[in-house]
Amino acid sequence: MLMKYSGVIVARDKVEYGYVVAGEEAVFRFVVANVVDHGIHILSSRPGEITEDEIERFADAHHTYARLMSDRKCHRRYIAEVLDYVRSLPRGCRSEQLFNRDEARRLLAEEQVREGLLKALPERDSFRSAMAFEAGTPFLRADRRVVDLMDGILADANRFYVAGEVEFLVRVAEAMQKKVVSTSPFLREQVAKARACVESSNLPSPC
């Protein structure tokens, strides 16, 4: 099947996005992410035309999922500090199950705090993060200390993501490609051809 690469449509800091047209009649298109120096991945298989706005949305989703993966990995650093903060609040501003002698109930309450923290981490402003944490944690009525708490947590979470950004982008791209190729043996074969098409397009021209 004939393959033709669009070239770079959207460029982000470490990733170039485009698409490959498959078939002489352009039966479908593969959305491509080239993580610079870390390989080419197929993010999706789509019928019909693909616009630049759609490529932008794929780029946004790719980076969003990478950040979520980073947050899920690093949030364990902060959960003890966050639980200490919540437990320090007065009665009526926290779940009393956090002090329950029944381990199952106490762990459930701690899990609710953990989920609230995960909802807060995608925010890039400590005030919004504090609001998201309060809204996402049952029974929580936070005080002004929560803004300072989230300020330090967000700064560290941002450093963690920046340090491992390429790794997270690659892992998300691999997962998205795996989903595409799992659809059928035919698509698995076409994905390999699409990647080869992009690789050959990126080769330097002979002098």
N, C-alpha and C positions, 0 to 999 in steps of 0.2 A: 504494500500500500504506500502510495506517494506521501511523503511528509515534507512540510515546509514550515520553517521557524519564522515567527513574526519579528524577531529581534527584541531588544529590551523596550518594553512599554512603560514600565514603572520601575524606578530605581530607588531603593532605600539604602541606608548606610552600609549594610553588609549583604544585601540580597537584591538580585535583579529579577524582575518578573516579566513574563511574556506568555505566548501560547504557541502551540504547534498545530497546524491544520493537517488533518489526516484524510487522505483520499482525494482523488481528482475532483470529486464533486463536493469537497469539504463537508463530509458526512458529520464529523464531530471535531472538536478541538480539545487539546490538552492544555490546562493551565500549568505553567512551568515556573518553578522557583530555583534560581541558581544562587545558592549560598556561596559567595565568592571564596574560592580555595577549599571548599568543603562539599562540592558535588551538586549535581542537578537532580531535582526531584519533581515529580508530577503531583500537583495538589488536587486536581479534579479533571474529570472528563465531562465535557458539555456538548450538547448538540447545537448547531447553528452558530450565529455570530457571537463574538465576545467584545464588549466595548472596553474602553480604557477605564471607565468608572467601575466596571465589574472587576477588572484586574486590581484596581485600587482597593476594592472591598476584600478581595482575596489577600492582598498584602496586609491590610489592617487585621484581618482575622488571624493570619499566620503569626503576626507579632503579638496579638492579644493572647492567643493560646500559649505562645512561648513564655509570656510574662506570667500567665496563670500557673504554668508548670513550675516556673521559678518560685512563685509565691508558695505553692503547695510544698515545695522542697524546703524552703528556708523558714517557714512559719514556726517550725518546731523550736527554733532558737528563742522565740519570744513568748511561747505559751505559758511558761512558768511565771514570768514577770507579769503577764496579763492576768493570769489567775490570781496572783497575789494582789494585784490592784483591785479586781472585782471583789475579792473576799474582804478587802479593807473598807468597802463601802458600808454605810449603815443599813440596818434592816429596812426592808421596803424598797431598797435600791438595787437588790441583787436577788439571785435565786438562793433560797436557804438550803436547797438540795446540795449545794456545794459543801455543806458541813454535815451531810447525812452520814451516819455510821454504816448505812447499807451501801456497800461498794458499787453495786449496779446503778443505784440512783445517783450516787455522787459522780460516777464516771459519765452518766448521761448528761448531767448538768455541765461537767467540764467539756464534753463534746459540743454542747450548745455554745459555750464561750469560744471554743476553737473555730466553729463555723462562723461565728460573728467576726472573729479576727480575719478569717479568709475573705469575708465580704468587704472588709475594710482595706485590705492591702492593695486592691487595684486602684484606689484613689491616689492621686499624686499630691494632694494637699492635706496637711495634718488635721485641719478643722473638718473637712469633708470626710476624711477617714474616721475621725472620732464619731461623727454623726452616723456613718454607715455601721460602725461597730455597735453603737447604742441601738440602732434600729434593727440590727441583725441578731442581737442577743436577747433572748427572752428574759423579762423581769428587770432588765438593766436600766437604771437611771444614773447616768454617769455624771461626775462633777468636772470642774475645770481642769483637774489633773490629767484627764484623759487626752487632752490635746498635746501636752508635753510628752506623754507616753507614746502617742502615735507619731509624733515628730521624730523621735529617736528611732522608732521601729521602721518607719518609712525610709529614713536615710540609709539605714543598714540594708533594708530589702532592695533598695535601688542599687547600692554597691554590689550586692550579691548578684543581681540580674546582669548588670554591666559586665561583671567578671566572667559570667557564664553564658552570655547572650548567644554566641554562635552555637554552643552546645544545645541550648534549648530550641533555637530555630531549626537546627538540623533534626533534632528528635521529633519535633512536631511535623516537619516536612516528611520525615520517614513514615510517621504514623498515617498521615494523609495519603501518601502514595500507597501504603499497604492496603488501605481501604479501597483504593481504586483497583489495584491489581487483584484483590480478592473477589471482585465481581465475576470474572470469568477468565479462563485460560487465554481467550482471544485478546482481551484487554491487557493481560499480563505481557503478551507478545508485543502488542502495539505500544505499550509504555516503554519497553526496552528500545523499540525503534525510535520513538519520540525523543528519548534521552540521547540516543546516538545522533539524531538529527541536530539537536542543540549543541552537543559536544563538537560535532564537525563544523558547525557554524561559528564556534568560538575559536577555532584553530587560527593561528596567524597566517596571513597570506604569504606565499613564497616570495622571496626577494627577486 
